[in-house]
């Protein structure tokens, strides 16, 4: 539920207010309105589906798996760019470990249900 709300809020800000998001939340690299709105157009529905998956249990594994895979790829992109900041790489590694642990928990729970 928390991840769904986070993705929905982030996606909504990127889609509806890309300039605000860039300047107030993540002023990284050159601003590109088109790319920001594109990202928001994917994160917003992903967040909505994560929230829906909290009530529709048959959706929970595929939707959570999709979100986990996308989040993992996002973290890999941060690690690739980590030479910019040692503080950023520490945070990214922390979140990558958390994402990995969650993936293992969901994968293990899914296999036990089968």
Biopython code that builds the backbone (N, CA, C, O; Angstrom):
import numpy as np
from Bio.PDB.StructureBuilder import StructureBuilder

atoms = [
    (1, "UNK", "N", (0.824, -1.187, 0.000)),
    (1, "UNK", "CA", (0.000, 0.000, 0.000)),
    (1, "UNK", "C", (0.873, 1.257, 0.000)),
    (1, "UNK", "O", (0.625, 2.201, -0.750)),
    (2, "UNK", "N", (1.921, 1.250, 0.873)),
    (2, "UNK", "CA", (2.816, 2.401, 0.944)),
    (2, "UNK", "C", (3.494, 2.646, -0.404)),
    (2, "UNK", "O", (3.553, 3.781, -0.877)),
    (3, "UNK", "N", (4.002, 1.583, -1.017)),
    (3, "UNK", "CA", (4.679, 1.730, -2.313)),
    (3, "UNK", "C", (3.714, 2.253, -3.366)),
    (3, "UNK", "O", (4.090, 3.083, -4.195)),
    (4, "UNK", "N", (2.484, 1.781, -3.342)),
    (4, "UNK", "CA", (1.479, 2.259, -4.286)),
    (4, "UNK", "C", (1.217, 3.747, -4.119)),
    (4, "UNK", "O", (1.113, 4.483, -5.100)),
    (5, "UNK", "N", (1.111, 4.179, -2.880)),
    (5, "UNK", "CA", (0.894, 5.605, -2.620)),
    (5, "UNK", "C", (2.113, 6.416, -3.054)),
    (5, "UNK", "O", (1.969, 7.497, -3.624)),
    (6, "UNK", "N", (3.308, 5.898, -2.788)),
    (6, "UNK", "CA", (4.535, 6.588, -3.183)),
    (6, "UNK", "C", (4.623, 6.726, -4.703)),
    (6, "UNK", "O", (4.897, 7.813, -5.213)),
    (7, "UNK", "N", (4.391, 5.625, -5.430)),
    (7, "UNK", "CA", (4.442, 5.676, -6.890)),
    (7, "UNK", "C", (3.336, 6.568, -7.451)),
    (7, "UNK", "O", (3.566, 7.304, -8.411)),
    (8, "UNK", "N", (2.148, 6.511, -6.866)),
    (8, "UNK", "CA", (1.044, 7.356, -7.343)),
    (8, "UNK", "C", (1.355, 8.835, -7.142)),
    (8, "UNK", "O", (1.135, 9.645, -8.042)),
    (9, "UNK", "N", (1.861, 9.184, -5.974)),
    (9, "UNK", "CA", (2.201, 10.575, -5.699)),
    (9, "UNK", "C", (3.338, 11.046, -6.605)),
    (9, "UNK", "O", (3.257, 12.117, -7.207)),
    (10, "UNK", "N", (4.392, 10.244, -6.698)),
    (10, "UNK", "CA", (5.522, 10.615, -7.552)),
    (10, "UNK", "C", (5.087, 10.724, -9.002)),
    (10, "UNK", "O", (5.424, 11.692, -9.684)),
    (11, "UNK", "N", (4.334, 9.730, -9.479)),
    (11, "UNK", "CA", (3.851, 9.746, -10.858)),
    (11, "UNK", "C", (2.927, 10.910, -11.132)),
    (11, "UNK", "O", (2.996, 11.531, -12.193)),
    (12, "UNK", "N", (2.058, 11.208, -10.174)),
    (12, "UNK", "CA", (1.148, 12.340, -10.334)),
    (12, "UNK", "C", (1.891, 13.660, -10.432)),
    (12, "UNK", "O", (1.575, 14.500, -11.274)),
    (13, "UNK", "N", (2.892, 13.841, -9.557)),
    (13, "UNK", "CA", (3.690, 15.073, -9.616)),
    (13, "UNK", "C", (4.453, 15.175, -10.933)),
    (13, "UNK", "O", (4.489, 16.239, -11.552)),
    (14, "UNK", "N", (5.065, 14.067, -11.361)),
    (14, "UNK", "CA", (5.808, 14.092, -12.624)),
    (14, "UNK", "C", (4.893, 14.360, -13.807)),
    (14, "UNK", "O", (5.254, 15.109, -14.715)),
    (15, "UNK", "N", (3.724, 13.759, -13.804)),
    (15, "UNK", "CA", (2.809, 13.901, -14.930)),
    (15, "UNK", "C", (2.144, 15.274, -14.965)),
    (15, "UNK", "O", (2.046, 15.894, -16.024)),
    (16, "UNK", "N", (1.688, 15.749, -13.806)),
    (16, "UNK", "CA", (0.927, 16.997, -13.752)),
    (16, "UNK", "C", (1.786, 18.240, -13.524)),
    (16, "UNK", "O", (1.481, 19.314, -14.043)),
    (17, "UNK", "N", (2.862, 18.091, -12.746)),
    (17, "UNK", "CA", (3.697, 19.235, -12.376)),
    (17, "UNK", "C", (5.177, 18.893, -12.546)),
    (17, "UNK", "O", (5.925, 18.910, -11.569)),
    (18, "UNK", "N", (5.607, 18.586, -13.762)),
    (18, "UNK", "CA", (6.999, 18.138, -13.955)),
    (18, "UNK", "C", (8.038, 19.183, -13.546)),
    (18, "UNK", "O", (9.091, 18.825, -13.017)),
    (19, "UNK", "N", (7.762, 20.457, -13.780)),
    (19, "UNK", "CA", (8.702, 21.505, -13.395)),
    (19, "UNK", "C", (8.873, 21.578, -11.889)),
    (19, "UNK", "O", (9.993, 21.699, -11.393)),
    (20, "UNK", "N", (7.765, 21.506, -11.158)),
    (20, "UNK", "CA", (7.821, 21.505, -9.694)),
    (20, "UNK", "C", (8.623, 20.314, -9.198)),
    (20, "UNK", "O", (9.490, 20.458, -8.337)),
    (21, "UNK", "N", (8.330, 19.122, -9.751)),
    (21, "UNK", "CA", (9.047, 17.918, -9.315)),
    (21, "UNK", "C", (10.549, 18.099, -9.523)),
    (21, "UNK", "O", (11.342, 17.810, -8.628)),
    (22, "UNK", "N", (10.934, 18.573, -10.699)),
    (22, "UNK", "CA", (12.351, 18.719, -10.991)),
    (22, "UNK", "C", (13.021, 19.710, -10.045)),
    (22, "UNK", "O", (14.091, 19.420, -9.508)),
    (23, "UNK", "N", (12.416, 20.862, -9.835)),
    (23, "UNK", "CA", (13.057, 21.907, -9.040)),
    (23, "UNK", "C", (12.964, 21.652, -7.537)),
    (23, "UNK", "O", (13.901, 21.981, -6.810)),
    (24, "UNK", "N", (11.868, 21.080, -7.052)),
    (24, "UNK", "CA", (11.673, 20.915, -5.610)),
    (24, "UNK", "C", (12.070, 19.536, -5.088)),
    (24, "UNK", "O", (12.488, 19.413, -3.936)),
    (25, "UNK", "N", (11.946, 18.499, -5.915)),
    (25, "UNK", "CA", (12.171, 17.132, -5.419)),
    (25, "UNK", "C", (13.481, 16.545, -5.919)),
    (25, "UNK", "O", (14.272, 16.038, -5.123)),
    (26, "UNK", "N", (13.722, 16.605, -7.209)),
    (26, "UNK", "CA", (14.888, 15.915, -7.781)),
    (26, "UNK", "C", (15.556, 16.754, -8.864)),
    (26, "UNK", "O", (15.398, 16.465, -10.051)),
    (27, "UNK", "N", (16.301, 17.792, -8.474)),
    (27, "UNK", "CA", (16.991, 18.614, -9.474)),
    (27, "UNK", "C", (18.286, 17.940, -9.956)),
    (27, "UNK", "O", (19.390, 18.383, -9.638)),
    (28, "UNK", "N", (18.121, 16.867, -10.724)),
    (28, "UNK", "CA", (19.263, 16.070, -11.185)),
    (28, "UNK", "C", (19.385, 16.223, -12.702)),
    (28, "UNK", "O", (18.428, 15.985, -13.439)),
    (29, "UNK", "N", (20.549, 16.615, -13.146)),
    (29, "UNK", "CA", (20.785, 16.736, -14.581)),
    (29, "UNK", "C", (19.971, 17.860, -15.199)),
    (29, "UNK", "O", (19.326, 18.636, -14.492)),
    (30, "UNK", "N", (20.005, 17.942, -16.517)),
    (30, "UNK", "CA", (19.208, 18.981, -17.191)),
    (30, "UNK", "C", (17.720, 18.620, -17.174)),
    (30, "UNK", "O", (17.351, 17.453, -17.298)),
    (31, "UNK", "N", (16.886, 19.628, -17.019)),
    (31, "UNK", "CA", (15.434, 19.421, -16.987)),
    (31, "UNK", "C", (14.928, 19.096, -18.390)),
    (31, "UNK", "O", (15.272, 19.770, -19.361)),
    (32, "UNK", "N", (14.112, 18.059, -18.476)),
    (32, "UNK", "CA", (13.478, 17.680, -19.733)),
    (32, "UNK", "C", (12.014, 17.374, -19.425)),
    (32, "UNK", "O", (11.693, 16.298, -18.921)),
    (33, "UNK", "N", (11.143, 18.308, -19.726)),
    (33, "UNK", "CA", (9.723, 18.169, -19.413)),
    (33, "UNK", "C", (9.137, 16.910, -20.026)),
    (33, "UNK", "O", (8.386, 16.196, -19.361)),
    (34, "UNK", "N", (9.462, 16.625, -21.270)),
    (34, "UNK", "CA", (8.891, 15.466, -21.957)),
    (34, "UNK", "C", (9.233, 14.168, -21.226)),
    (34, "UNK", "O", (8.351, 13.336, -21.011)),
    (35, "UNK", "N", (10.493, 13.983, -20.844)),
    (35, "UNK", "CA", (10.888, 12.750, -20.162)),
    (35, "UNK", "C", (10.242, 12.647, -18.781)),
    (35, "UNK", "O", (9.864, 11.559, -18.344)),
    (36, "UNK", "N", (10.118, 13.782, -18.101)),
    (36, "UNK", "CA", (9.480, 13.775, -16.786)),
    (36, "UNK", "C", (8.017, 13.336, -16.894)),
    (36, "UNK", "O", (7.558, 12.503, -16.112)),
    (37, "UNK", "N", (7.291, 13.891, -17.857)),
    (37, "UNK", "CA", (5.879, 13.515, -18.048)),
    (37, "UNK", "C", (5.773, 12.049, -18.482)),
    (37, "UNK", "O", (4.876, 11.333, -18.039)),
    (38, "UNK", "N", (6.699, 11.602, -19.357)),
    (38, "UNK", "CA", (6.702, 10.189, -19.750)),
    (38, "UNK", "C", (6.851, 9.284, -18.535)),
    (38, "UNK", "O", (6.117, 8.305, -18.398)),
    (39, "UNK", "N", (7.789, 9.599, -17.655)),
    (39, "UNK", "CA", (7.990, 8.778, -16.459)),
    (39, "UNK", "C", (6.744, 8.793, -15.581)),
    (39, "UNK", "O", (6.328, 7.755, -15.068)),
    (40, "UNK", "N", (6.157, 9.957, -15.411)),
    (40, "UNK", "CA", (4.932, 10.051, -14.615)),
    (40, "UNK", "C", (3.792, 9.239, -15.188)),
    (40, "UNK", "O", (2.974, 8.696, -14.445)),
    (41, "UNK", "N", (3.731, 9.151, -16.532)),
    (41, "UNK", "CA", (2.643, 8.390, -17.164)),
    (41, "UNK", "C", (2.762, 6.894, -16.918)),
    (41, "UNK", "O", (1.788, 6.162, -17.097)),
    (42, "UNK", "N", (3.930, 6.427, -16.513)),
    (42, "UNK", "CA", (4.085, 5.019, -16.152)),
    (42, "UNK", "C", (4.013, 4.806, -14.639)),
    (42, "UNK", "O", (3.434, 3.819, -14.183)),
    (43, "UNK", "N", (4.592, 5.716, -13.860)),
    (43, "UNK", "CA", (4.587, 5.545, -12.408)),
    (43, "UNK", "C", (3.194, 5.711, -11.807)),
    (43, "UNK", "O", (2.838, 4.990, -10.875)),
    (44, "UNK", "N", (2.415, 6.631, -12.317)),
    (44, "UNK", "CA", (1.079, 6.854, -11.765)),
    (44, "UNK", "C", (0.192, 5.607, -11.883)),
    (44, "UNK", "O", (-0.379, 5.188, -10.876)),
    (45, "UNK", "N", (0.052, 4.998, -13.068)),
    (45, "UNK", "CA", (-0.760, 3.774, -13.128)),
    (45, "UNK", "C", (-0.158, 2.622, -12.331)),
    (45, "UNK", "O", (-0.896, 1.820, -11.756)),
    (46, "UNK", "N", (1.165, 2.527, -12.286)),
    (46, "UNK", "CA", (1.786, 1.467, -11.489)),
    (46, "UNK", "C", (1.392, 1.624, -10.026)),
    (46, "UNK", "O", (1.065, 0.642, -9.361)),
    (47, "UNK", "N", (1.423, 2.853, -9.525)),
    (47, "UNK", "CA", (1.008, 3.101, -8.150)),
    (47, "UNK", "C", (-0.445, 2.756, -7.904)),
    (47, "UNK", "O", (-0.787, 2.171, -6.876)),
    (48, "UNK", "N", (-1.304, 3.118, -8.852)),
    (48, "UNK", "CA", (-2.739, 2.805, -8.719)),
    (48, "UNK", "C", (-2.947, 1.295, -8.687)),
    (48, "UNK", "O", (-3.743, 0.796, -7.891)),
    (49, "UNK", "N", (-2.238, 0.566, -9.548)),
    (49, "UNK", "CA", (-2.386, -0.887, -9.568)),
    (49, "UNK", "C", (-1.799, -1.541, -8.314)),
    (49, "UNK", "O", (-2.308, -2.566, -7.861)),
    (50, "UNK", "N", (-0.739, -0.965, -7.751)),
    (50, "UNK", "CA", (-0.217, -1.495, -6.485)),
    (50, "UNK", "C", (-1.232, -1.321, -5.367)),
    (50, "UNK", "O", (-1.404, -2.211, -4.534)),
    (51, "UNK", "N", (-1.900, -0.185, -5.350)),
    (51, "UNK", "CA", (-2.943, 0.027, -4.338)),
    (51, "UNK", "C", (-4.095, -0.959, -4.560)),
    (51, "UNK", "O", (-4.593, -1.557, -3.606)),
    (52, "UNK", "N", (-4.516, -1.128, -5.813)),
    (52, "UNK", "CA", (-5.599, -2.071, -6.121)),
    (52, "UNK", "C", (-5.207, -3.495, -5.754)),
    (52, "UNK", "O", (-6.049, -4.280, -5.318)),
    (53, "UNK", "N", (-3.928, -3.831, -5.931)),
    (53, "UNK", "CA", (-3.464, -5.189, -5.632)),
    (53, "UNK", "C", (-3.538, -5.507, -4.142)),
    (53, "UNK", "O", (-3.531, -6.676, -3.756)),
    (54, "UNK", "N", (-3.609, -4.481, -3.308)),
    (54, "UNK", "CA", (-3.763, -4.719, -1.868)),
    (54, "UNK", "C", (-5.136, -5.314, -1.562)),
    (54, "UNK", "O", (-5.300, -6.005, -0.556)),
    (55, "UNK", "N", (-6.120, -5.052, -2.417)),
    (55, "UNK", "CA", (-7.456, -5.599, -2.216)),
    (55, "UNK", "C", (-7.738, -6.792, -3.117)),
    (55, "UNK", "O", (-8.507, -7.677, -2.743)),
    (56, "UNK", "N", (-7.145, -6.830, -4.265)),
    (56, "UNK", "CA", (-7.361, -7.910, -5.217)),
    (56, "UNK", "C", (-6.154, -8.832, -5.150)),
    (56, "UNK", "O", (-5.173, -8.637, -5.868)),
    (57, "UNK", "N", (-6.231, -9.831, -4.292)),
    (57, "UNK", "CA", (-5.071, -10.657, -3.976)),
    (57, "UNK", "C", (-4.479, -11.379, -5.184)),
    (57, "UNK", "O", (-3.271, -11.614, -5.224)),
    (58, "UNK", "N", (-5.304, -11.737, -6.169)),
    (58, "UNK", "CA", (-4.751, -12.423, -7.343)),
    (58, "UNK", "C", (-3.866, -11.496, -8.179)),
    (58, "UNK", "O", (-3.105, -11.969, -9.024)),
    (59, "UNK", "N", (-3.956, -10.200, -7.956)),
    (59, "UNK", "CA", (-3.102, -9.242, -8.662)),
    (59, "UNK", "C", (-1.794, -8.997, -7.913)),
    (59, "UNK", "O", (-0.828, -8.506, -8.497)),
    (60, "UNK", "N", (-1.758, -9.335, -6.634)),
    (60, "UNK", "CA", (-0.644, -8.891, -5.789)),
    (60, "UNK", "C", (0.719, -9.361, -6.283)),
    (60, "UNK", "O", (1.652, -8.561, -6.344)),
    (61, "UNK", "N", (0.858, -10.629, -6.634)),
    (61, "UNK", "CA", (2.177, -11.100, -7.064)),
    (61, "UNK", "C", (2.620, -10.511, -8.401)),
    (61, "UNK", "O", (3.737, -10.001, -8.481)),
    (62, "UNK", "N", (1.805, -10.556, -9.453)),
    (62, "UNK", "CA", (2.300, -9.998, -10.710)),
    (62, "UNK", "C", (2.553, -8.494, -10.650)),
    (62, "UNK", "O", (3.544, -8.014, -11.201)),
    (63, "UNK", "N", (1.674, -7.749, -9.991)),
    (63, "UNK", "CA", (1.851, -6.290, -9.928)),
    (63, "UNK", "C", (3.055, -5.940, -9.053)),
    (63, "UNK", "O", (3.853, -5.074, -9.411)),
    (64, "UNK", "N", (3.184, -6.609, -7.915)),
    (64, "UNK", "CA", (4.323, -6.353, -7.038)),
    (64, "UNK", "C", (5.620, -6.776, -7.716)),
    (64, "UNK", "O", (6.636, -6.091, -7.594)),
    (65, "UNK", "N", (5.594, -7.889, -8.422)),
    (65, "UNK", "CA", (6.786, -8.337, -9.147)),
    (65, "UNK", "C", (7.207, -7.335, -10.205)),
    (65, "UNK", "O", (8.395, -7.045, -10.354)),
    (66, "UNK", "N", (6.240, -6.803, -10.941)),
    (66, "UNK", "CA", (6.534, -5.787, -11.957)),
    (66, "UNK", "C", (7.139, -4.542, -11.315)),
    (66, "UNK", "O", (8.126, -3.999, -11.811)),
    (67, "UNK", "N", (6.548, -4.096, -10.220)),
    (67, "UNK", "CA", (7.065, -2.911, -9.524)),
    (67, "UNK", "C", (8.461, -3.174, -8.966)),
    (67, "UNK", "O", (9.327, -2.301, -9.030)),
    (68, "UNK", "N", (8.685, -4.367, -8.419)),
    (68, "UNK", "CA", (10.002, -4.700, -7.871)),
    (68, "UNK", "C", (11.055, -4.742, -8.973)),
    (68, "UNK", "O", (12.169, -4.250, -8.789)),
    (69, "UNK", "N", (10.707, -5.325, -10.112)),
    (69, "UNK", "CA", (11.658, -5.406, -11.228)),
    (69, "UNK", "C", (11.993, -4.009, -11.753)),
    (69, "UNK", "O", (13.160, -3.698, -11.991)),
    (70, "UNK", "N", (10.979, -3.175, -11.933)),
    (70, "UNK", "CA", (11.220, -1.805, -12.380)),
    (70, "UNK", "C", (12.040, -1.020, -11.375)),
    (70, "UNK", "O", (12.923, -0.253, -11.758)),
    (71, "UNK", "N", (11.759, -1.203, -10.094)),
    (71, "UNK", "CA", (12.515, -0.504, -9.054)),
    (71, "UNK", "C", (13.966, -0.975, -9.022)),
    (71, "UNK", "O", (14.879, -0.178, -8.805)),
    (72, "UNK", "N", (14.172, -2.260, -9.235)),
    (72, "UNK", "CA", (15.530, -2.804, -9.273)),
    (72, "UNK", "C", (16.320, -2.195, -10.436)),
    (72, "UNK", "O", (17.475, -1.804, -10.269)),
    (73, "UNK", "N", (15.690, -2.118, -11.613)),
    (73, "UNK", "CA", (16.369, -1.503, -12.758)),
    (73, "UNK", "C", (16.678, -0.028, -12.489)),
    (73, "UNK", "O", (17.729, 0.475, -12.886)),
    (74, "UNK", "N", (15.761, 0.654, -11.815)),
    (74, "UNK", "CA", (15.969, 2.055, -11.460)),
    (74, "UNK", "C", (17.181, 2.189, -10.533)),
    (74, "UNK", "O", (18.011, 3.080, -10.714)),
    (75, "UNK", "N", (17.275, 1.307, -9.550)),
    (75, "UNK", "CA", (18.426, 1.344, -8.652)),
    (75, "UNK", "C", (19.724, 1.052, -9.394)),
    (75, "UNK", "O", (20.755, 1.657, -9.098)),
    (76, "UNK", "N", (19.685, 0.131, -10.355)),
    (76, "UNK", "CA", (20.887, -0.142, -11.144)),
    (76, "UNK", "C", (21.344, 1.109, -11.889)),
    (76, "UNK", "O", (22.543, 1.372, -11.993)),
    (77, "UNK", "N", (20.395, 1.874, -12.405)),
    (77, "UNK", "CA", (20.779, 3.102, -13.102)),
    (77, "UNK", "C", (21.431, 4.088, -12.140)),
    (77, "UNK", "O", (22.351, 4.812, -12.523)),
    (78, "UNK", "N", (20.959, 4.121, -10.886)),
    (78, "UNK", "CA", (21.576, 4.992, -9.893)),
    (78, "UNK", "C", (22.990, 4.523, -9.576)),
    (78, "UNK", "O", (23.905, 5.337, -9.446)),
    (79, "UNK", "N", (23.166, 3.224, -9.452)),
    (79, "UNK", "CA", (24.501, 2.705, -9.164)),
    (79, "UNK", "C", (25.467, 3.008, -10.301)),
    (79, "UNK", "O", (26.640, 3.295, -10.066)),
    (80, "UNK", "N", (24.979, 2.943, -11.519)),
    (80, "UNK", "CA", (25.823, 3.257, -12.671)),
    (80, "UNK", "C", (26.290, 4.713, -12.614)),
    (80, "UNK", "O", (27.408, 5.026, -13.022)),
    (81, "UNK", "N", (25.443, 5.589, -12.114)),
    (81, "UNK", "CA", (25.772, 7.013, -12.021)),
    (81, "UNK", "C", (26.349, 7.398, -10.659)),
    (81, "UNK", "O", (26.482, 8.584, -10.355)),
    (82, "UNK", "N", (26.691, 6.407, -9.842)),
    (82, "UNK", "CA", (27.086, 6.657, -8.453)),
    (82, "UNK", "C", (28.395, 7.414, -8.314)),
    (82, "UNK", "O", (28.685, 7.930, -7.234)),
    (83, "UNK", "N", (29.176, 7.497, -9.344)),
    (83, "UNK", "CA", (30.448, 8.202, -9.238)),
    (83, "UNK", "C", (30.240, 9.678, -8.898)),
    (83, "UNK", "O", (31.192, 10.371, -8.539)),
    (84, "UNK", "N", (29.017, 10.156, -9.007)),
    (84, "UNK", "CA", (28.735, 11.561, -8.729)),
    (84, "UNK", "C", (28.712, 11.873, -7.231)),
    (84, "UNK", "O", (28.958, 13.012, -6.834)),
    (85, "UNK", "N", (28.415, 10.856, -6.386)),
    (85, "UNK", "CA", (28.276, 11.131, -4.956)),
    (85, "UNK", "C", (28.401, 9.842, -4.150)),
    (85, "UNK", "O", (27.688, 8.872, -4.409)),
    (86, "UNK", "N", (29.302, 9.831, -3.179)),
    (86, "UNK", "CA", (29.452, 8.645, -2.327)),
    (86, "UNK", "C", (28.248, 8.507, -1.389)),
    (86, "UNK", "O", (27.870, 7.388, -1.039)),
    (87, "UNK", "N", (27.647, 9.614, -0.981)),
    (87, "UNK", "CA", (26.455, 9.554, -0.133)),
    (87, "UNK", "C", (25.296, 8.920, -0.897)),
    (87, "UNK", "O", (24.524, 8.141, -0.338)),
    (88, "UNK", "N", (25.183, 9.258, -2.167)),
    (88, "UNK", "CA", (24.106, 8.701, -2.987)),
    (88, "UNK", "C", (24.279, 7.200, -3.166)),
    (88, "UNK", "O", (23.293, 6.464, -3.127)),
    (89, "UNK", "N", (25.500, 6.730, -3.360)),
    (89, "UNK", "CA", (25.701, 5.301, -3.553)),
    (89, "UNK", "C", (25.363, 4.525, -2.281)),
    (89, "UNK", "O", (24.837, 3.415, -2.360)),
    (90, "UNK", "N", (25.657, 5.088, -1.119)),
    (90, "UNK", "CA", (25.319, 4.416, 0.141)),
    (90, "UNK", "C", (23.804, 4.263, 0.264)),
    (90, "UNK", "O", (23.319, 3.198, 0.647)),
    (91, "UNK", "N", (23.064, 5.308, -0.053)),
    (91, "UNK", "CA", (21.597, 5.232, 0.009)),
    (91, "UNK", "C", (21.071, 4.240, -1.016)),
    (91, "UNK", "O", (20.167, 3.458, -0.720)),
    (92, "UNK", "N", (21.633, 4.270, -2.221)),
    (92, "UNK", "CA", (21.181, 3.350, -3.268)),
    (92, "UNK", "C", (21.458, 1.903, -2.888)),
    (92, "UNK", "O", (20.609, 1.039, -3.111)),
    (93, "UNK", "N", (22.610, 1.623, -2.325)),
    (93, "UNK", "CA", (22.924, 0.251, -1.903)),
    (93, "UNK", "C", (21.967, -0.206, -0.810)),
    (93, "UNK", "O", (21.512, -1.350, -0.812)),
    (94, "UNK", "N", (21.661, 0.703, 0.134)),
    (94, "UNK", "CA", (20.713, 0.373, 1.190)),
    (94, "UNK", "C", (19.359, -0.027, 0.597)),
    (94, "UNK", "O", (18.793, -1.057, 0.965)),
    (95, "UNK", "N", (18.846, 0.795, -0.324)),
    (95, "UNK", "CA", (17.547, 0.506, -0.916)),
    (95, "UNK", "C", (17.593, -0.727, -1.809)),
    (95, "UNK", "O", (16.593, -1.436, -1.929)),
    (96, "UNK", "N", (18.739, -0.996, -2.440)),
    (96, "UNK", "CA", (18.860, -2.192, -3.258)),
    (96, "UNK", "C", (18.794, -3.443, -2.378)),
    (96, "UNK", "O", (18.181, -4.440, -2.759)),
    (97, "UNK", "N", (19.415, -3.388, -1.220)),
    (97, "UNK", "CA", (19.354, -4.516, -0.283)),
    (97, "UNK", "C", (17.917, -4.728, 0.181)),
    (97, "UNK", "O", (17.442, -5.863, 0.221)),
    (98, "UNK", "N", (17.223, -3.649, 0.530)),
    (98, "UNK", "CA", (15.820, -3.753, 0.964)),
    (98, "UNK", "C", (14.964, -4.335, -0.158)),
    (98, "UNK", "O", (14.150, -5.227, 0.083)),
    (99, "UNK", "N", (15.140, -3.837, -1.384)),
    (99, "UNK", "CA", (14.370, -4.352, -2.521)),
    (99, "UNK", "C", (14.674, -5.819, -2.754)),
    (99, "UNK", "O", (13.769, -6.601, -3.047)),
    (100, "UNK", "N", (15.929, -6.200, -2.630)),
    (100, "UNK", "CA", (16.310, -7.604, -2.802)),
    (100, "UNK", "C", (15.677, -8.496, -1.746)),
    (100, "UNK", "O", (15.187, -9.582, -2.058)),
    (101, "UNK", "N", (15.685, -8.044, -0.505)),
    (101, "UNK", "CA", (15.058, -8.818, 0.567)),
    (101, "UNK", "C", (13.551, -8.965, 0.342)),
    (101, "UNK", "O", (12.995, -10.046, 0.530)),
    (102, "UNK", "N", (12.900, -7.882, -0.058)),
    (102, "UNK", "CA", (11.465, -7.956, -0.345)),
    (102, "UNK", "C", (11.184, -8.910, -1.499)),
    (102, "UNK", "O", (10.217, -9.670, -1.456)),
    (103, "UNK", "N", (12.022, -8.875, -2.525)),
    (103, "UNK", "CA", (11.853, -9.787, -3.653)),
    (103, "UNK", "C", (11.950, -11.242, -3.183)),
    (103, "UNK", "O", (11.131, -12.076, -3.569)),
    (104, "UNK", "N", (12.940, -11.542, -2.358)),
    (104, "UNK", "CA", (13.112, -12.907, -1.851)),
    (104, "UNK", "C", (11.907, -13.326, -1.013)),
    (104, "UNK", "O", (11.425, -14.452, -1.135)),
    (105, "UNK", "N", (11.424, -12.428, -0.166)),
    (105, "UNK", "CA", (10.253, -12.746, 0.670)),
    (105, "UNK", "C", (9.035, -13.029, -0.208)),
    (105, "UNK", "O", (8.346, -14.028, -0.002)),
    (106, "UNK", "N", (8.763, -12.166, -1.178)),
    (106, "UNK", "CA", (7.600, -12.377, -2.050)),
    (106, "UNK", "C", (7.759, -13.636, -2.887)),
    (106, "UNK", "O", (6.794, -14.378, -3.069)),
    (107, "UNK", "N", (8.945, -13.888, -3.395)),
    (107, "UNK", "CA", (9.174, -15.067, -4.219)),
    (107, "UNK", "C", (9.013, -16.333, -3.388)),
    (107, "UNK", "O", (8.414, -17.305, -3.847)),
    (108, "UNK", "N", (9.546, -16.327, -2.166)),
    (108, "UNK", "CA", (9.433, -17.486, -1.278)),
    (108, "UNK", "C", (7.982, -17.726, -0.881)),
    (108, "UNK", "O", (7.518, -18.866, -0.893)),
    (109, "UNK", "N", (7.265, -16.668, -0.531)),
    (109, "UNK", "CA", (5.848, -16.812, -0.152)),
    (109, "UNK", "C", (5.028, -17.321, -1.324)),
    (109, "UNK", "O", (4.143, -18.156, -1.136)),
    (110, "UNK", "N", (5.300, -16.843, -2.516)),
    (110, "UNK", "CA", (4.569, -17.284, -3.702)),
    (110, "UNK", "C", (4.799, -18.748, -4.008)),
    (110, "UNK", "O", (3.877, -19.440, -4.443)),
    (111, "UNK", "N", (6.001, -19.231, -3.793)),
    (111, "UNK", "CA", (6.312, -20.634, -4.067)),
    (111, "UNK", "C", (5.650, -21.544, -3.030)),
    (111, "UNK", "O", (5.267, -22.668, -3.355)),
    (112, "UNK", "N", (5.510, -21.074, -1.784)),
    (112, "UNK", "CA", (4.887, -21.872, -0.747)),
    (112, "UNK", "C", (3.388, -22.031, -0.980)),
    (112, "UNK", "O", (2.805, -23.042, -0.589)),
    (113, "UNK", "N", (2.749, -21.021, -1.626)),
    (113, "UNK", "CA", (1.316, -21.084, -1.892)),
    (113, "UNK", "C", (0.987, -22.064, -3.007)),
    (113, "UNK", "O", (-0.121, -22.599, -3.052)),
    (114, "UNK", "N", (1.937, -22.306, -3.908)),
    (114, "UNK", "CA", (1.680, -23.173, -5.065)),
    (114, "UNK", "C", (1.556, -24.616, -4.695)),
    (114, "UNK", "O", (1.340, -25.460, -5.565)),
]
sb = StructureBuilder()
sb.init_structure("model")
sb.init_model(0)
sb.init_chain("A")
sb.init_seg("    ")
for serial, (resi, resn, name, xyz) in enumerate(atoms, 1):
    if name == "N":
        sb.init_residue(resn, " ", resi, " ")
    sb.init_atom(name, np.array(xyz, "f"), 0.0, 1.0, " ", f" {name:<3s}", serial, name[0])
structure = sb.get_structure()
